[in-house]
Amino acid sequence: MSNIGISFKKFLFAVAVAALFAAPSMADTVTFSGNTTGGPTYNRTETGAAPGTISAIGTAVRYSVFQVNVSATGNYSFLSTSTTPLYDPFIALYTNSFNPATPLVNFTIANNNLTPPNFTQSGLGVLSPLSLTTGVNYFLVQSGFDNNDFGAFTIVANGPGTITVTPGGGAPIPEPATMILLGTGLAGLAASARQRRKN
């Protein structure tokens, strides 16, 4: 066999091995909830992208903030749905940090009504692409349209990589796969304990 044939076979073998050990890229969907009732207030921005403008209506809206990190660069979406009657949700995204005293600093994009006259949903990246980068800290701020809009909400986040959400700077919300592993581990410990008691 010629050297070219051997080199080609080695190349194909290397490609096959690389494909075998490459980590598959998996899309992620994370659902998390919160409630802005009784929360802190800030003067939100208007709908739109940076540099943004300050709202003359939402001057003291109650809000919740979540740190968001992604494991893969790509397009992500965040769909917020209010679960409190008459609560008109507003959602904004900040890059690197969020300071309620300076709402235009690090402001990226914000949305009020997903599709007017639907006053129960707001979203980012749902109707148009929202590109997020791995290794960057993002801050998702959920508030209301005006100062009397507050209540419970649920956000569904989708994207090509793992999405880690940390509410208010606390511990990350566990991913579904993590919860399955934890449940499996606890079941194994329980079975092991039962087996020891039988013996």
SERO-4910 file (N, C-alpha, C, O; in steps of 0.05 Angstrom, whole numbers):
BEGIN
 pado doro    nc1    nc2    nc3   cac1   cac2   cac3    cc1    cc2    cc3    oc1    oc2    oc3
  Met    A     17    -24      0      0      0      0     18     25      0     39     25     13
  Ser    A     10     45    -14     26     69    -17     25     86      9      7     83     25
  Asn    A     45    104     12     46    121     35     22    140     36     12    147     58
  Ile    A     11    148     13    -12    165     12    -36    151     23    -52    163     38
  Gly    A    -40    126     16    -62    110     26    -61    106     56    -81    108     70
  Ile    A    -37    101     67    -33     98     95    -39    124    110    -52    124    131
  Ser    A    -28    146     99    -33    172    111    -63    179    112    -73    190    131
  Phe    A    -77    173     90   -105    179     89   -121    162    109   -139    172    122
  Lys    A   -113    137    113   -126    120    133   -121    131    161   -139    130    178
  Lys    A    -96    140    166    -90    152    192   -106    177    197   -116    181    219
  Phe    A   -110    193    176   -126    217    178   -155    210    185   -167    222    203
  Leu    A   -166    190    170   -194    182    176   -197    171    204   -216    177    218
  Phe    A   -177    156    213   -178    145    241   -177    168    261   -192    168    281
  Ala    A   -160    188    256   -158    211    275   -184    227    276   -193    235    297
  Val    A   -197    230    252   -223    244    251   -244    228    267   -260    240    282
  Ala    A   -245    202    263   -264    185    277   -261    186    307   -280    188    322
  Val    A   -235    185    316   -230    187    345   -238    214    356   -250    216    377
  Ala    A   -232    235    341   -239    262    350   -270    265    352   -280    276    371
  Ala    A   -284    254    333   -313    255    333   -325    239    356   -345    247    369
  Leu    A   -312    217    363   -321    200    385   -319    214    412   -336    211    429
  Phe    A   -297    228    415   -291    241    441   -300    270    443   -299    282    464
  Ala    A   -310    281    421   -319    309    422   -345    310    439   -363    293    436
  Ala    A   -347    331    455   -371    334    471   -393    344    453   -390    364    439
  Pro    A   -417    331    454   -438    340    437   -449    367    447   -451    372    470
  Ser    A   -457    384    427   -468    410    434   -498    405    439   -512    395    422
  Met    A   -507    412    463   -535    407    470   -549    433    475   -539    451    489
  Ala    A   -573    435    465   -590    458    470   -601    455    498   -604    433    509
  Asp    A   -608    478    510   -617    478    538   -643    494    540   -646    514    526
  Thr    A   -661    486    557   -685    501    564   -686    502    594   -686    481    607
  Val    A   -688    526    605   -690    529    634   -714    546    640   -719    566    627
  Thr    A   -730    538    659   -753    552    668   -749    561    697   -743    544    714
  Phe    A   -753    586    702   -751    596    730   -772    617    735   -783    630    716
  Ser    A   -779    621    760   -801    639    768   -792    658    790   -771    655    802
  Gly    A   -808    678    794   -803    698    814   -827    714    820   -849    710    808
  Asn    A   -824    734    837   -846    752    844   -834    779    851   -817    781    869
  Thr    A   -843    800    838   -832    826    843   -847    841    865   -839    863    872
  Thr    A   -869    829    875   -884    842    896   -866    847    920   -853    829    931
  Gly    A   -866    872    929   -850    880    953   -820    882    947   -804    887    965
  Gly    A   -812    880    922   -784    881    914   -774    910    913   -789    929    916
  Pro    A   -748    913    909   -736    940    906   -747    953    881   -758    940    863
  Thr    A   -742    979    878   -752    994    855   -729   1007    840   -708   1013    852
  Tyr    A   -733   1013    815   -714   1029    799   -729   1042    776   -752   1034    770
  Asn    A   -717   1062    764   -728   1075    740   -719   1060    716   -696   1062    708
  Arg    A   -737   1044    705   -729   1026    682   -724   1042    657   -729   1066    656
  Thr    A   -714   1028    637   -709   1040    611   -734   1037    594   -754   1025    602
  Glu    A   -733   1049    570   -755   1045    550   -748   1019    535   -726   1009    537
  Thr    A   -768   1009    520   -764    987    502   -743    994    481   -743   1016    471
  Gly    A   -726    975    474   -707    979    452   -679    971    461   -675    958    482
  Ala    A   -660    977    444   -632    969    448   -615    992    458   -624   1015    456
  Ala    A   -591    986    467   -572   1006    476   -568   1027    454   -568   1020    431
  Pro    A   -563   1052    462   -557   1062    488   -581   1066    506   -578   1068    531
  Gly    A   -606   1066    496   -630   1067    512   -637   1094    523   -620   1113    522
  Thr    A   -661   1096    532   -671   1120    546   -686   1112    571   -695   1090    573
  Ile    A   -688   1131    590   -701   1126    615   -731   1130    611   -740   1148    598
  Ser    A   -747   1113    624   -776   1114    622   -787   1137    639   -778   1142    661
  Ala    A   -807   1151    628   -822   1171    644   -846   1159    657   -859   1173    673
  Ile    A   -853   1134    651   -876   1120    663   -867   1101    685   -879   1101    707
  Gly    A   -847   1085    679   -837   1066    699   -815   1078    715   -792   1069    713
  Thr    A   -821   1097    732   -801   1112    747   -793   1098    773   -771   1104    784
  Ala    A   -810   1081    783   -804   1066    808   -817   1038    806   -835   1032    822
  Val    A   -808   1022    786   -820    996    782   -805    976    800   -781    977    805
  Arg    A   -821    957    811   -809    936    827   -796    915    809   -806    910    787
  Tyr    A   -774    904    817   -759    886    799   -746    863    814   -743    863    839
  Ser    A   -739    842    798   -722    820    807   -700    818    787   -704    823    763
  Val    A   -676    810    796   -653    808    778   -641    780    780   -640    768    801
  Phe    A   -633    770    757   -621    743    754   -595    745    738   -595    757    717
  Gln    A   -574    733    749   -549    731    733   -552    707    714   -561    686    723
  Val    A   -544    711    689   -546    690    669   -519    686    656   -506    705    648
  Asn    A   -511    661    654   -486    653    641   -493    631    621   -510    614    627
  Val    A   -479    630    599   -484    609    579   -458    595    572   -436    606    574
  Ser    A   -460    569    566   -436    553    560   -427    553    531   -406    544    525
  Ala    A   -444    564    514   -438    565    485   -448    592    474   -470    601    480
  Thr    A   -432    604    457   -440    629    444   -461    622    423   -458    603    408
  Gly    A   -482    639    421   -503    635    402   -527    651    409   -526    669    426
  Asn    A   -549    645    395   -574    660    399   -591    647    421   -596    623    421
  Tyr    A   -600    663    440   -616    654    462   -642    670    463   -644    692    452
  Ser    A   -662    659    477   -687    674    481   -696    672    510   -691    652    523
  Phe    A   -711    692    518   -722    693    545   -751    703    542   -756    725    534
  Leu    A   -770    685    549   -798    691    547   -810    694    575   -810    674    590
  Ser    A   -819    718    582   -830    723    609   -860    724    607   -871    738    590
  Thr    A   -873    709    625   -903    709    626   -911    715    654   -903    703    673
  Ser    A   -929    735    657   -939    742    683   -960    721    691   -976    712    675
  Thr    A   -960    714    717   -980    695    727   -998    709    748  -1015    696    760
  Thr    A   -995    735    752  -1012    751    769  -1030    768    750  -1020    781    732
  Pro    A  -1057    766    754  -1075    782    737  -1068    811    736  -1061    823    757
  Leu    A  -1069    823    712  -1064    851    707  -1035    860    711  -1029    884    709
  Tyr    A  -1017    841    715   -989    848    717   -977    849    688   -976    828    675
  Asp    A   -968    872    679   -957    876    652   -926    874    656   -914    894    665
  Pro    A   -913    852    648   -885    848    653   -867    864    634   -875    868    611
  Phe    A   -844    871    643   -824    885    627   -797    871    633   -791    865    656
  Ile    A   -781    866    612   -757    851    616   -733    866    603   -736    876    581
  Ala    A   -711    867    616   -687    881    606   -662    863    611   -661    847    629
  Leu    A   -642    867    594   -617    852    596   -594    871    598   -592    891    583
  Tyr    A   -576    865    617   -552    881    621   -528    863    617   -529    839    623
  Thr    A   -506    875    608   -481    860    604   -460    869    624   -455    892    627
  Asn    A   -448    849    638   -426    853    657   -436    860    685   -426    849    705
  Ser    A   -455    879    688   -465    885    715   -491    901    712   -497    912    690
  Phe    A   -506    902    734   -531    917    735   -531    934    760   -528    923    782
  Asn    A   -534    960    757   -537    978    780   -563    994    777   -565   1010    759
  Pro    A   -582    989    795   -608   1003    792   -606   1033    794   -624   1047    784
  Ala    A   -585   1043    806   -581   1072    808   -572   1085    781   -576   1109    777
  Thr    A   -561   1068    763   -552   1078    737   -562   1059    716   -547   1043    705
  Pro    A   -588   1060    709   -601   1040    692   -592   1040    663   -599   1021    648
  Leu    A   -578   1060    654   -568   1060    626   -540   1049    623   -531   1043    601
  Val    A   -526   1046    646   -498   1035    645   -500   1005    641   -514    991    656
  Asn    A   -487    994    621   -486    966    614   -513    956    603   -517    931    600
  Phe    A   -532    974    598   -558    966    586   -553    954    559   -538    965    543
  Thr    A   -567    932    552   -564    919    527   -590    921    510   -589    931    488
  Ile    A   -612    911    522   -637    911    507   -660    907    527   -657    896    548
  Ala    A   -684    917    519   -708    914    536   -733    910    519   -734    919    496
  Asn    A   -754    898    531   -779    893    516   -802    895    535   -801    885    558
  Asn    A   -824    906    526   -849    908    541   -868    886    532   -867    864    544
  Asn    A   -884    891    513   -903    871    503   -892    855    481   -881    866    461
  Leu    A   -893    828    483   -882    811    463   -895    816    436   -882    822    416
  Thr    A   -922    814    436   -937    820    412   -962    835    421   -982    823    429
  Pro    A   -962    862    419   -986    878    427  -1011    867    412  -1009    861    388
  Pro    A  -1034    866    425  -1040    875    452  -1037    854    473  -1053    854    492
  Asn    A  -1018    836    471  -1013    816    492   -998    829    515   -974    833    513
  Phe    A  -1012    835    536  -1000    849    559   -990    830    581   -983    839    603
  Thr    A   -990    804    575   -982    785    596   -954    773    590   -943    759    607
  Gln    A   -942    780    567   -916    769    560   -897    790    550   -905    809    536
  Ser    A   -872    787    557   -851    803    545   -828    783    539   -826    762    551
  Gly    A   -811    791    521   -790    772    514   -766    785    500   -768    806    489
  Leu    A   -744    771    502   -719    780    489   -709    756    472   -708    734    482
  Gly    A   -703    761    447   -693    740    430   -714    721    420   -708    701    408
  Val    A   -739    728    425   -761    710    417   -769    716    388   -773    698    372
  Leu    A   -772    742    381   -780    749    354   -756    757    336   -758    757    312
  Ser    A   -733    764    349   -709    770    334   -685    759    349   -687    756    373
  Pro    A   -663    753    335   -640    740    349   -628    757    372   -626    781    370
  Leu    A   -620    743    393   -606    755    415   -581    739    420   -583    717    431
  Ser    A   -558    749    412   -533    734    414   -520    739    441   -515    761    450
  Leu    A   -514    716    455   -500    717    481   -473    703    477   -471    685    461
  Thr    A   -454    711    493   -426    701    490   -418    685    516   -424    694    538
  Thr    A   -406    663    512   -396    647    535   -375    663    550   -359    678    538
  Gly    A   -374    660    576   -354    674    593   -362    702    601   -347    716    615
  Val    A   -386    712    592   -395    739    599   -418    736    619   -435    719    617
  Asn    A   -418    754    639   -440    755    658   -462    773    647   -457    796    641
  Tyr    A   -486    762    646   -510    777    637   -528    780    661   -529    762    678
  Phe    A   -544    801    662   -563    805    683   -590    811    671   -595    831    658
  Leu    A   -609    793    677   -637    795    667   -653    808    689   -655    798    711
  Val    A   -665    831    682   -681    846    702   -710    844    694   -719    854    673
  Gln    A   -726    832    711   -755    829    708   -769    850    724   -766    851    749
  Ser    A   -785    867    711   -800    888    726   -827    890    714   -837    871    702
  Gly    A   -840    914    717   -866    918    706   -866    943    688   -846    958    687
  Phe    A   -887    946    672   -889    968    654   -891    995    669   -876   1014    662
  Asp    A   -908    996    689   -910   1021    704   -907   1015    734   -903    992    742
  Asn    A   -908   1036    750   -903   1033    779   -923   1015    794   -917   1006    816
  Asn    A   -946   1010    781   -967    993    794   -966    965    783   -983    948    790
  Asp    A   -947    958    766   -945    931    754   -924    915    770   -900    920    767
  Phe    A   -934    896    785   -916    877    799   -931    852    804   -956    851    803
  Gly    A   -916    830    810   -929    805    815   -911    781    808   -887    784    805
  Ala    A   -924    758    804   -910    733    799   -906    730    769   -922    739    753
  Phe    A   -884    716    761   -878    712    733   -862    686    730   -851    676    749
  Thr    A   -862    677    706   -846    653    698   -830    661    673   -841    672    654
  Ile    A   -805    654    672   -788    659    649   -778    632    638   -768    615    653
  Val    A   -781    629    612   -770    605    598   -747    615    581   -750    632    563
  Ala    A   -723    604    586   -699    611    571   -691    588    553   -691    565    562
  Asn    A   -683    594    529   -675    573    509   -649    582    496   -644    606    493
  Gly    A   -633    562    488   -608    569    474   -592    544    467   -599    522    476
  Pro    A   -570    548    452   -554    525    442   -536    513    464   -526    491    460
  Gly    A   -531    528    485   -513    518    506   -527    516    533   -551    523    535
  Thr    A   -513    506    553   -524    505    580   -529    533    591   -511    550    588
  Ile    A   -552    538    602   -559    564    613   -559    562    643   -574    546    655
  Thr    A   -542    578    657   -541    578    686   -554    604    695   -546    626    687
  Val    A   -573    602    713   -588    625    723   -584    627    753   -588    607    768
  Thr    A   -575    650    763   -570    654    791   -588    677    800   -584    700    793
  Pro    A   -609    671    816   -628    692    825   -615    710    846   -604    700    866
  Gly    A   -616    736    841   -607    755    861   -579    750    872   -573    758    894
  Gly    A   -561    738    856   -534    733    866   -532    709    884   -511    705    896
  Gly    A   -553    693    886   -552    669    903   -541    645    888   -527    648    869
  Ala    A   -548    621    898   -538    597    886   -553    592    859   -576    599    856
  Pro    A   -539    580    839   -551    576    813   -575    557    816   -576    539    833
  Ile    A   -595    562    798   -618    544    796   -608    518    783   -595    519    762
  Pro    A   -612    494    796   -601    470    785   -613    464    757   -636    468    752
  Glu    A   -595    454    739   -604    446    713   -619    419    716   -614    405    735
  Pro    A   -637    413    697   -652    387    698   -634    363    700   -639    345    715
  Ala    A   -611    363    685   -593    339    686   -581    336    714   -577    314    723
  Thr    A   -575    359    727   -563    358    754   -583    346    773   -576    331    791
  Met    A   -609    354    770   -629    344    788   -633    314    784   -637    299    804
  Ile    A   -631    304    760   -634    275    754   -610    260    767   -615    240    779
  Leu    A   -586    271    764   -563    258    776   -565    257    807   -559    237    820
  Leu    A   -574    280    818   -578    281    847   -599    260    856   -594    246    876
  Gly    A   -621    259    842   -642    239    849   -632    211    847   -638    194    864
  Thr    A   -617    205    825   -606    178    821   -586    171    844   -587    149    854
  Gly    A   -570    190    851   -550    186    873   -564    180    900   -556    162    914
  Leu    A   -585    196    906   -600    192    931   -614    165    931   -615    151    951
  Ala    A   -626    157    908   -639    131    906   -618    108    910   -624     88    923
  Gly    A   -594    111    899   -573     91    903   -565     89    932   -561     67    942
  Leu    A   -563    112    946   -556    111    974   -577     97    991   -571     82   1009
  Ala    A   -602    103    984   -625     90    998   -624     60    994   -628     45   1013
  Ala    A   -620     51    969   -619     23    963   -596      9    977   -599    -13    987
  Ser    A   -573     23    978   -549     12    992   -555      9   1022   -547    -11   1034
  Ala    A   -568     28   1034   -574     28   1062   -593      4   1068   -590    -10   1088
  Arg    A   -614      1   1050   -633    -21   1054   -619    -48   1052   -625    -67   1067
  Gln    A   -600    -50   1033   -585    -76   1030   -568    -82   1054   -567   -105   1063
  Arg    A   -555    -62   1066   -539    -66   1090   -556    -75   1113   -548    -92   1129
  Arg    A   -580    -64   1116   -598    -72   1138   -607   -101   1135   -611   -114   1155
  Lys    A   -611   -110   1110   -620   -138   1105   -598   -157   1113   -603   -178   1124
  Asn    A   -573   -149   1108   -550   -167   1114   -543   -163   1143   -525   -176   1153
***
